[in-house]
């Protein structure tokens, strides 16, 4: 594990608000420790998980290839692109070259291409790059942006949507993006928003998100990098993904001092941690009721949510045998708490003594509808959030 100074102001002192180890698929035990900077109020993981494990997650187990959907984007992602393109159209016309950091399945770049941009991007997942090629005929770059040879400043727009929170050093990434940007070019950023903690879902703090941005900490970071914000950070509380989101954009400017300390971040995080404990107790109660008569239990989902589910509930103490299934082939054969993850096709849906626990906040309803569409289904379905 690596000590990490503040992601915004580089201050060394921070206050811990959450610390717990989880066993993650294919990675083993990983500690999750969330801290709040004592100087500026930025929220981030410190110390960092092993950086090789972080890279392995995105290069080998990326969950952004739309498994179970034939490579098609979710309805949430389609709506997000509608919103993002509408937002940007207020400030710039779709012309020139756009580059996306963390381009995943290529759908975002496909939509930008349809809007009139020439597009390029990078992602560490071979499967994601292949999907972008097969679905949208996009030839993109495989790798990490930190290692990318960007050559000269050549782009009119850099897109960072739901990726900046994943980086070990978001400031270094933004500085690299600035170097890739033409004079007069724009950087567009969308991330989960550290506001309205009452709306944060269970396990809002997660291994994959190394940083958590409020509107204020985002503006502080942009100015510390020499990015001039063009307008306020826009927060959209009507659309959650599954959390509040915020978007903003800027252009090359001068490095500026911090605006002000985020005075609310620490109290919000502490209140959320206390509330999350009660939520897990409620989820545990739902599982106990939903699996009471089951002779076999299947957990649908082999990702971080399931790792947290198994740590925060008493599910592993049940006497019924437990299976974990996941629609992503990248997880098959890997283990989580000594349970090997298998394909959904191995489930005997006709078994009335089987209880299927859907372990997903984002895709719970989609998975439930897929299961219920099977006319042979006699197993019971246990949902945790609906």
N, C-alpha and C positions, 0 to 999 in steps of 0.2 A: 504494500500500500504506500501511496505517495502523498506527502503533505502538500497542501494546495493553498497558496495565498488567495486573497479575495479576487474574484474574476473581474472585478471592475476597478478597484483602487489599489490592489496589491497589498492591502493591509494584512498583517500576519495574525491578528487576534480575532476570534469569532466565538459565538455562543452556540453550543450544541443543542439542537431541539429534538433530534431523533437518532437512535443508534440501535441497529439490530442486524444480525447475520441471517442470510437466506441461502438456501441451496438452490442453485439455478441449473437449468437443463444444459448439460454438456460442459458446465464450468465449475461445478462443485460449490463450496461455500464462498459467498461474497458478502462482505459487510456493507451495509447501507447506513451512512452517517451524514445527516443533514445539519448544516451550520448556517448561522446568520452573521454577516460581517459586523463587528462592533463599530466600525468607522462609518460605512455608507449604507448598511442594511441589506446588501445583496445576499441572496440565498443560493447555496451551492453545496455539493458533496465535498466533504473534507474529513479525513483523507480520502483520496481517490481509490476506487477499486484498482486491481492490477490492470495496467494498460494493455497487456497482451490479451487479457480476457475481454476487455472492451473491444479491441480490434477483431477478435475471433467472433464476437457476437454479430458484428455488422458484415463481416466478410463471409461467414459460414452459416449463420442462423438468422439472417435478415428476415423479418416477418412482413416485408413490404412487397411481396410478389403475388398477393391476392390468391392464396391457396383456397380451393373450394369454390372459386368464382370464375374458373376458366380464364384467369388473368385479367378479368374485367375490374374496373375500379368500383369501390363501394358508392352508394348513393350519397354518403357524407362527403366523400372526396369530390364527387361531381359538383355538389353544391358549393364546396369550398372554392373550387376553381371559378365557378360563376361569380362568387363574391370577390375573389382576388383580382380577376380581370376587370370587373366593374370598378373596383377601387383604383387600380392603376390607370384606367382609362381617363380618370379625372385629372391626371397629372402629366401624362405623356402619351404620345401616339405610338402604336405598335410598329416600330420600324427599327431596323438595326439588328444587333446580335445580343441574344440573351443566353446566360449561362446559369445553370442550376447546380448548386452544391447539395449533394445527396438527392439525386434525381430518381431514385428507387425504380418504380415500374415504367417510368417514362410518360405517364399520363399527363402530368403537369406540363412538360415540354411539348407534348402533343397538342394540348389546348393552346399554348402560347404560339406554337407554329401555325395552328389554324387561324389565330388572331392576326398573323402577319409577321411574326418574328422569325429570324433565323436562329436556330437553337443548338445548344451544346450543353453538356453536363457531365458530372462524375458521380460514381457510386462504388462502394467497395464490394458489393455483392455481385458475383458472376451471374447468379440466377436473375437478379433484377436487370442487369445489362442485357442479358439474353431475352428477357421478356419485353423490354423496350424495343428491341430489334424485331422480334416476331409480331408484336401487337401493333407497333406504330412505325416500323421501318426506320428507327432512329439508331444511328451508330454513335454510341456514347463511350465515355472513358471509364475504365474500371480502375479503381484505386481510391486512396484517401486524399482529400484536398490538401492536407498538410504536405504530401509528397508530390503534388501535381506540378509539372513544369509549365507554368502559365505563360512563359515567354513575355511578349510585350503587352501593354495595356491595350485591350482589343474589344472589350465588351461595353455595350450601352446599358445593359441591365444585368445585375447579379441577383439571383433568386435564392433566398434562404427561407424556405417554408418548412416549419416543424423539423428543423435540423440543428439550429444554433444551440439548443439546450442539450444536445448530445455530445458536444465537443469538450475535450479536456481543457482547452484554452480558447474560449470563444473570442477573446480579444485578438489573439494571433490570427485566427481565421478571418476576422473582419479586416485586419490589416492586409492580409494576403488578397482578400477580395478587392480592397481599395486599389492595390497594385495592378489588378486585372482590369480595372475600370477605366474607360476613356474619360477624358475631361468632359464634364457635363453629364456623365452617366449616373445612373441611379442604383442604389441597393435597396431591395425590398425584403423585409423580414416579417415573418409570422411565427409566433411561438405561443405555447400555453401561457396564460396570464395569471400572475400571482395577485389576484384580486378576488373579492367575494368568496372567502374561504368556506362559507356555508354551502357553496355549490361544488366544492371539490369532491371528486368521487373517492370511494374507498381506495386506499393505496395510491393516493396522488403522488406521494414520494416513491420513486421507483428507480431501480438500478440503471435503466437506460437514460434517464434524465439527470445529467450531471450538474445542471444549472437551472434556476427557476427565476423568471424575470417578471417584475412588476413594470408598469409603464414608466415609473421613475427610474428604476435601475437600468432599464433599456436605454432611456435617454442619456443617463450617466455614462453607460458603456459606449454608446455611439459617439458622444462628444469626446470621451477619453481616447477614442481611436482616430479622431479627426473626421468624423462623419457629421455633416450638418443635417439635423432632422428637418424634414420638409412637412411641417404641420405636426399636430399632436399625435400621440399613439392612440389608435382607434381600438377600443374594446368592444366586443360583440357578445353581450351576455345572452342574447336570444338564441345563439347557435353555439353548442358546446361539442367538443371533439375528443373526449367527453367532458372536457373541462373548459372554463372560460378561455377565450383566445384573444390575442391582440395583434395588430399589424401596424407597420409603420414603414416609412422609406426615407432615404436621405441621399446626399451626394457629398463629394469631396469637400471638406471644409478645413477649419483650423482646429487643432487640439485645444479643448477647453477644460477648465476645472469642473469638478462635480457641481451639480446644481444644488442639491440638498440631500440630507440623509433620508432614506426611506424609514420613517418612524413607525410604520404599521406592520412591517414584515415579521418582526419577531413575535409580536402578540398574535398575529394571524396564524403563524405556524404552530405556536404552542396550543392555541385553541383547537386547531385542526387535529393535532396529534391526540388530544384528549377525546375529541368527538369520534375519531376513527376507531379507538378502542371499543367504544360502545357499539359502533356499526358492526365490527367483527363479531361481537357477542350476538347481535341479531342474526347475522349470517350463519353463525354456528347453530343457532336455534332452528333456522330454516332447514339446514342440512339434517339435523337430528330428526326433525319431523318427516322430511321428505324421503329419508332412507331407512326409516324405522322398520319397515317390513321387507326391505331388500335383502336378497341372498347374495347379490353381486352389485358392486358399485363401479361405475365408469365416470371418470372426470374428463370432460370434453375441453381440451386446451392444455398444452404443455409448456406454456410460456411463463413470464414473470408473475402474472396474476396467480397462476396455480402454485408457484413457489411460495407466494405470500399466503395463499389460502391454506396450504398445508402447514405453514408455520403458525398462523394466527388462529386456527380452529383445531378441534379434536378429531378431525376426519380420519387421521391415521390410526386412531385408537379404536375405530369400529372393527367389529369382528368379521364383517363381510370382506371378501377379497376385493382389492381395488385395482382397476385398470386405468391407465391414462391414454387417451387418444388425441390425435391432432391431425388436422388436414394438411399440414405442411410436411412434405417428405423429408425436409432437412432435419426434422426432429426425430424421425423414426429410428429406433434402435438406440437412441440416447436415453439416459436415465435421469430421473428426478426422484430423490429420496428412495433410491434403490428400486424404483418402479420403472420398467422399460416402456417407453412411449411407442405406441403402435398406430397403425392406420385405422380410421373410422370403420373401414370395411370389415374389420375383425369383430365388431360388435354384433351380437345376436339381438337385433331389435325386436324380434318376436317374443323374447323372454319376458314374461310379466313380472319376474322376480328381480329384474335388472332396474336399477335407478341410475339415471344419467344426470350428473351434476354439471351444469354449464358454467365453466369458469372463465367468464369474460364479462367485463362491464360494457365494452364498446359494441361487441357483436352478439350479445346475448339473444336479442330478438331474432336476428338473422339465423343463428344456429337453431334456435327453437323452431322457427318456421320450416327450416330445411328438414328437421327431424319429423315434424308433424305431417309433412307432405308425403312421408313414406307410409303407404297403406298397410304395411305389415307391422307397424309400430304397436307393440304392446308393453314395452318398457315405460316406466314413469320418467318424467322430466322434472328436474329440480332447478328452478331459476333462483338466483340470489338477489336480484335487484328489481324485477318487475312485479 
